[in-house]
Amino acid sequence: MISTNQLKNGNHIEVDGTIFKVVEFQHVKPGKGPAFVRTKLRRTTDGNVIDKTFRAGEKFRSVRTEVRKMQFLYSDDADAHFMDVESFEQTAIPTGLLREALQWTRASDEVDLLSIDGVPADIQLPSAVDLEVTETEPGLRGDTASGGGTKPATLETGAKIQVPLFVNIGDKVRVDTRSGDYVSRA
């Protein structure tokens, strides 16, 4: 069992028979009345985020999670396909669960596949990835880092982000996977 005092971002808990990932939490101790914990939880079955409030000290069933190194093969309309790099065993996960993470993942990239109670459920990404720009407006003379301003760009995975004016097609850029923001040239 896990208590609200032991919650951390990224923990998995079971609430009313449904497994959630803790996205955010805040302990609140009002001047009047009992303490409580305000949370944002992501449902692992469909990826929806809900806000939920718990009494301080409330307990939940802790969920067993396991991470395995897998290679991302490809995704189609229904599933994303992964292969264990040691046993060559293939696993498919519905793309609806991974839609956000797949926009930062190239085919044949190695990823950490998260299994919850033995069922593959999510992939864990590094905080930043380096991807090539495949489509953007050409840079003009005088477009510098200090000039400010951004323009839309499409990356090799199909993700669309805003980049500074000086970035051109073929440049590699570093992108923050949590927010989807441009960080720097790679």
N, C-alpha and C positions, 0 to 999 in steps of 0.2 A: 504494500500500500504506500501511496505517496500523499503527503499533506500539502496544503496550499503554501505552507512555509518553505517547502522544498522545490517549488516550481521554478523552472528555468526556461528561457526561450529555446525552442527546439525539442523540449520534452514531449513525449507522447503519453496521453492519459485516456482513460475510458470514462465517459460520462453518459449515464443512462443507456448503456449498451452500445454506444457509438464511440469510435476512436478518433481523437482530435490531436493535432499538433499545436503546441502553445506558440503562438506568433509573438504575443506581447502580453505582459502582465504588470499590474501595479498594485502594491499593498496600500490600502487607504485606512487611516486611523482618524476618523472624524472626532471632533472635540466632544460630541455627544453621541452616544450609542456605541454598538460593538464595531470592531474592525472588520473589514471585508477586503476581498481581492477582486479587482476588475481585470478581465482577460479578453484577449482576442484569440479565438481558436479556429484553426483550419480543419475542416472535416476531411479525413483521408480518403473517403469514398468518392467524393466529387469535387473537392478543392474549395468549396464555399467557405467564406470566413464569417464567423458569427461573434457577437459580443455577449459575454456571459459574466455574471457576478456571483461569487461564492462567499460564504461566511468564512472568516479566518479559522484555520484549523480543520476545515473539511477535508475528508480523505477520498482518494480515488484509487482505482486499480492501476498500477504501473504497467505499461505495455512493453513487452520484450522486443527490442529492435536489434537488427543485425545489418552490417554493411559489408558488401562484397564488391570487389573490383570487377567491372564488366566493361565490355566494349560496345558502344552504340553502333548498331549496324545501319538501320534505316527506320523511317516511320511512314506509315500509309494512313489512309483516312481513319482506320479503326484502332490500330495498335502501333506502339513503338517497340522495336525488336532489339534485344541485347544478347550478347554472347559472353559466357564466362571464359576468361582468358586462359584458365588452367584446364577445365574439363571440356570446353567447347560446347557446353550445354546452352541452348537458347531459351530465352524467356521473353514473353510479350506482355506489355502493360498497356491498358487503354490510353490513347493519346489525350483524352480529356483530363486525366489526372496530371499529365506532364506538360501540358501546353505551354506554360510559362517557362519551364526549364529547358524545353527543347529548342526554344528560339536562340539559345546561347550554346547549343551543342552541335558539332559537326559530325558527319558520318565518320566512323572509325575512331572517334575520340574515346579515351578511357574515362569512365565515370564511376562513382561510388553508388551502387544500387542499394537502397534502403528497403529492408524487408521488415514488416510489422507482423509479429506473431507468425512468422514463416511465410507470409504472403508478400510478394514484391509490390511496393506501393509508391516509391518516389525515387528521384535521383538527387544526390547532393552535389552542388556545384561549388567550384572555388569562388572566392569573393569577386574576382575579376578574370575575364578571358580576353585573349587577343584574337581579333577577327579581321578579315580583309574587307575593305569597302568595294562593293561591286557596282554600285550605281549612285551617283551624286552629280550635282551641277559642277562644271569645271571651276577651279579656283581662278581668280583674276589677279592681275598685278596689284600689289598693295594690300592684299588680304593677308594680314599677319595675326599672330597670336594676341597681340595687344590691341588689335583693331576691334575686337568684340564682334558679336553677331554669330548666328548659327544658321545652318542649312540642313535640310533632311538628307539622310543617306540610308541606303539599303546595304546590309552586310551579307556575307556569303551564306549565312544560315537563313536569310530571308527576313531577319529582324530589321525594323526601321527605327533609327535613332536620330537625334540632332547632333551634328558635329560642327566644329569651328569652320569658318570660311576657307581656311588654307588647306583643308584635307581634300585629297583628290582620289579618283578611282585607282585601285591598286594599293593604296596605303593601308597598313595594318594599324588598327586602333585598339586600345584597351578599353573595355566596357565593364562597368560595375554591374554584376548579375543581380544584385538585390534591388537596385533602383532602375537599371536600364540606361544609366547616364554615361556619356563619354568621359573618360578619365584622362587619357593622354595618347600620344602616338606610341606604337609598340616598337 
